[in-house]
Amino acid sequence: MGLDGPVVFVILIVVLLLFGGKKIPELMKGLGKGVKEFKDAQDPSKDEEKPKV
């Protein structure tokens, strides 16, 4: 059982009503940063490539 088109559409409408149009980009930006930090933490080899300042 997956998420069909109408179900996703209803979820998006509910999120828009709850948070408003101005808050959604901020939420997505924070979510993106969190996912990036999580992926960076999962791959320790990237830490070796970054120069230590």
Protein Blocks (a to p, Z undefined) as FASTA:
>chain_A
ZZdfklmmmmmmmmmmmnopmlmmmmmmmmmmmmmmmmmmmmmmlmmmpccZZ
